[in-house]
Amino acid sequence: MQEMKLKAEKRNVFGKKNRFLRRKGIIPAHLFGHSLESLALQCDTNELKKIVASAGTTRLISLTVEGEKDSKNVFLREIQRDTLSRELLHVDFYQIRKGEKMTMEVPIVLVGEAPAMKVKGRILSHGLDVLSIECLPDKVPPQIEVDISVLAELDQSLYVKDIVLDPEIDVEDDPEQLVVKVSEIIVKIEEEKPAVEEEEEEGAEGEEGAEGEAKAEGAEEKPEAEAGAEKKAPEGQAPDRKE
């Protein structure tokens, strides 16, 4: 694999003034690492964009700082971008020692075609997108490829233990952790009531409503009839006459 190289200069512009550097085609950066004080740097925007696109956060970079004789072995630790334009704003480099193992997360990339996916209504369910590994800096792969051409049946799966890596790379994740599985799309269909049943229910509700109204009207008329009965004189008694 070709070694990636980048040049940087020491930076004496900080804070809000960094926007003037960006206008000149320069990206502010920081370098930190083992027993190393944070060092303010700046890089050419175009050169840094190429490195970011090719290296990501998993490729070892040989960084040469102006005024220093020896280059430094670094990884891109953090990449800051503008929320809207996605333009580079700032990067952090992490210096490592070649003989010391390091732990980092490497993206998992699925390659090949799964025969099981030729049937309609199936999807690939992802369990992991990155794999946590420990190894020497120069052994860190840019990505971990998982061949899915062995997935021939529904519900067939691949686990962390199925990933083949360099013997010098130790995997930190649980061997039984799912990486990818062939699943079936489940569509939930709600049963619709037949139109006849709905009409019957509406008719029953209408009849109950009519009966309720009739009872209510009868209840209203009853007091008036009772009132009339109270005004009628009892049998055998003449009605009162005015003198």
VMD Tcl script that draws the C-alpha trace (Angstrom):
set ca {
  {0.00 0.00 0.00}
  {1.38 3.39 -1.00}
  {2.50 5.62 1.86}
  {0.45 8.78 2.28}
  {2.43 11.98 2.81}
  {1.35 15.45 3.89}
  {3.16 18.69 4.67}
  {2.17 21.14 7.38}
  {3.36 24.43 8.84}
  {3.24 25.73 12.38}
  {0.32 28.09 12.93}
  {0.27 31.38 14.83}
  {-3.32 32.35 14.03}
  {-6.05 31.22 16.44}
  {-9.73 31.48 17.24}
  {-11.98 33.56 14.99}
  {-8.99 34.68 12.92}
  {-8.83 31.18 11.42}
  {-11.51 32.24 8.93}
  {-8.91 34.42 7.23}
  {-6.70 31.35 6.74}
  {-9.55 29.43 5.12}
  {-10.13 32.29 2.68}
  {-6.49 31.91 1.62}
  {-6.86 28.18 1.00}
  {-5.40 27.04 4.33}
  {-7.04 24.70 6.87}
  {-6.14 24.99 10.60}
  {-5.15 21.77 12.38}
  {-3.84 20.41 15.67}
  {-1.33 17.65 16.38}
  {-1.37 15.72 19.65}
  {-0.24 12.28 20.86}
  {1.96 10.39 23.34}
  {3.93 12.75 25.60}
  {3.31 15.51 23.08}
  {1.89 18.94 23.74}
  {-0.82 20.02 21.33}
  {0.82 21.69 18.36}
  {-1.09 24.21 16.20}
  {-0.59 23.52 12.49}
  {-1.96 24.58 9.13}
  {-2.22 22.66 5.84}
  {-2.94 23.48 2.23}
  {-6.68 22.98 1.69}
  {-6.41 21.06 -1.60}
  {-3.68 18.72 -0.35}
  {-5.56 18.05 2.87}
  {-8.81 17.31 1.00}
  {-7.01 14.61 -1.00}
  {-5.67 13.03 2.19}
  {-9.04 13.11 3.93}
  {-10.74 11.53 0.90}
  {-8.15 8.74 0.62}
  {-7.15 8.11 4.23}
  {-10.25 8.76 6.27}
  {-9.46 7.97 9.89}
  {-7.85 4.56 9.33}
  {-4.85 5.19 7.05}
  {-1.41 5.98 8.43}
  {-0.06 9.33 7.24}
  {3.53 10.53 7.15}
  {3.29 14.16 8.32}
  {6.21 16.51 7.74}
  {6.16 19.72 9.78}
  {8.14 22.63 8.36}
  {11.37 23.18 10.28}
  {11.54 19.63 11.65}
  {13.84 16.98 10.21}
  {11.90 13.80 10.98}
  {8.38 13.09 9.76}
  {5.66 11.98 12.15}
  {3.38 8.96 11.87}
  {-0.17 10.18 12.40}
  {-3.81 9.30 11.90}
  {-6.63 11.70 11.23}
  {-8.48 11.61 14.54}
  {-11.21 14.22 13.99}
  {-12.51 16.00 10.89}
  {-14.71 19.08 11.30}
  {-16.92 20.30 8.46}
  {-19.39 23.11 7.92}
  {-22.91 21.85 8.65}
  {-24.42 23.24 5.44}
  {-21.62 23.46 2.87}
  {-19.67 20.38 4.17}
  {-16.43 22.28 3.55}
  {-13.43 21.38 5.71}
  {-13.03 23.61 8.77}
  {-10.46 21.89 10.99}
  {-8.66 18.55 11.50}
  {-6.91 16.84 14.40}
  {-3.89 14.60 13.85}
  {-2.93 11.91 16.35}
  {0.74 10.95 16.52}
  {1.52 7.30 17.23}
  {4.55 5.11 17.84}
  {5.15 2.48 15.17}
  {6.08 -0.26 17.65}
  {3.09 0.28 19.94}
  {-0.29 -1.39 19.37}
  {-3.38 0.78 19.18}
  {-7.12 0.19 19.31}
  {-9.42 1.73 16.75}
  {-12.68 1.21 14.88}
  {-12.53 0.26 11.20}
  {-15.58 0.43 8.90}
  {-17.10 -2.83 7.64}
  {-17.82 -2.99 3.89}
  {-20.00 -5.74 2.38}
  {-18.70 -7.13 -0.92}
  {-20.10 -9.66 -3.39}
  {-23.71 -10.67 -4.03}
  {-25.81 -12.86 -1.74}
  {-27.74 -15.55 -3.71}
  {-30.47 -15.41 -1.05}
  {-31.21 -11.81 -2.05}
  {-32.43 -12.84 -5.52}
  {-35.84 -13.60 -3.99}
  {-38.15 -10.60 -3.67}
  {-39.16 -9.38 -0.25}
  {-35.79 -9.92 1.44}
  {-33.34 -7.47 3.01}
  {-29.87 -7.53 4.54}
  {-30.08 -6.74 8.25}
  {-26.89 -5.11 9.56}
  {-25.66 -5.86 13.05}
  {-22.32 -4.00 12.92}
  {-21.05 -1.17 10.75}
  {-17.57 -0.95 12.31}
  {-15.20 -3.45 13.89}
  {-13.05 -2.62 16.90}
  {-9.51 -3.96 16.46}
  {-6.09 -3.78 18.11}
  {-2.86 -3.98 16.14}
  {0.31 -2.15 15.19}
  {-0.28 1.15 13.35}
  {1.07 -0.12 10.04}
  {-1.29 -3.11 10.16}
  {-4.51 -1.09 10.40}
  {-6.62 -1.83 7.28}
  {-8.47 1.10 5.65}
  {-11.65 -1.02 5.76}
  {-12.73 -4.57 6.56}
  {-14.39 -6.39 3.68}
  {-17.01 -9.05 4.42}
  {-17.94 -11.37 1.54}
  {-21.72 -11.98 1.50}
  {-21.70 -14.36 -1.49}
  {-21.91 -17.26 1.00}
  {-25.41 -16.20 2.09}
  {-27.59 -18.57 0.05}
  {-30.60 -19.11 2.33}
  {-33.15 -17.04 4.22}
  {-32.10 -16.29 7.85}
  {-28.48 -17.20 7.08}
  {-26.04 -14.94 8.97}
  {-22.41 -13.89 9.31}
  {-20.87 -13.13 12.68}
  {-17.70 -11.44 13.91}
  {-16.09 -14.88 14.27}
  {-16.58 -15.44 10.52}
  {-14.42 -12.43 9.54}
  {-10.93 -13.42 8.38}
  {-8.18 -10.90 9.26}
  {-4.40 -10.72 9.44}
  {-3.16 -12.93 12.34}
  {-1.49 -9.86 13.84}
  {-4.86 -8.08 14.19}
  {-6.85 -8.76 17.36}
  {-10.62 -8.23 17.32}
  {-12.14 -6.55 20.37}
  {-15.80 -7.24 19.57}
  {-17.75 -10.30 20.77}
  {-17.20 -13.21 18.32}
  {-20.94 -13.98 18.46}
  {-21.93 -10.44 17.49}
  {-24.09 -10.40 14.35}
  {-22.60 -8.64 11.32}
  {-25.20 -9.27 8.62}
  {-28.27 -11.48 8.14}
  {-30.72 -12.25 5.33}
  {-34.18 -11.34 6.59}
  {-37.66 -11.26 5.15}
  {-39.71 -8.08 4.93}
  {-42.79 -8.41 7.11}
  {-45.74 -6.31 5.99}
  {-48.56 -5.91 8.51}
  {-51.98 -5.79 6.80}
  {-54.93 -4.57 8.82}
  {-58.20 -6.46 8.19}
  {-61.00 -4.25 6.89}
  {-64.59 -4.76 8.08}
  {-67.05 -5.79 5.35}
  {-69.23 -2.92 4.15}
  {-72.43 -4.91 5.05}
  {-71.38 -5.18 8.70}
  {-70.65 -1.45 8.82}
  {-74.11 -0.66 7.38}
  {-75.77 -2.98 9.90}
  {-73.91 -1.31 12.74}
  {-74.95 2.13 11.49}
  {-78.61 0.94 11.16}
  {-78.59 -0.44 14.69}
  {-77.19 2.80 16.01}
  {-79.96 4.72 14.13}
  {-82.72 2.54 15.63}
  {-81.31 2.92 19.12}
  {-81.19 6.67 18.60}
  {-84.83 6.83 17.39}
  {-86.05 4.75 20.35}
  {-84.16 6.99 22.71}
  {-85.72 10.11 21.20}
  {-89.25 8.61 21.40}
  {-88.76 7.75 25.07}
  {-87.49 11.23 25.74}
  {-90.54 12.83 24.09}
  {-92.92 10.58 26.06}
  {-91.16 11.56 29.25}
  {-91.67 15.22 28.43}
  {-95.43 14.80 27.66}
  {-96.28 12.77 30.78}
  {-95.94 15.60 33.31}
  {-98.46 17.73 31.32}
  {-101.08 14.92 31.35}
  {-100.62 14.44 35.08}
  {-101.02 18.16 35.65}
  {-104.37 18.13 33.78}
  {-105.59 15.23 35.86}
  {-104.85 17.11 39.07}
  {-107.12 20.04 37.99}
  {-110.20 17.74 37.39}
  {-112.71 17.77 40.31}
  {-113.25 14.53 42.18}
  {-116.39 12.52 41.34}
  {-119.55 13.41 43.33}
  {-118.31 16.87 44.22}
  {-119.61 19.92 42.45}
  {-117.16 22.29 41.11}
  {-116.58 25.51 42.99}
  {-118.82 28.37 41.87}
  {-118.08 32.01 42.16}
  {-120.68 34.01 44.01}
}
mol new
graphics top color blue
foreach p $ca { graphics top sphere $p radius 0.5 }
foreach p [lrange $ca 0 end-1] q [lrange $ca 1 end] { graphics top cylinder $p $q radius 0.2 }
display resetview
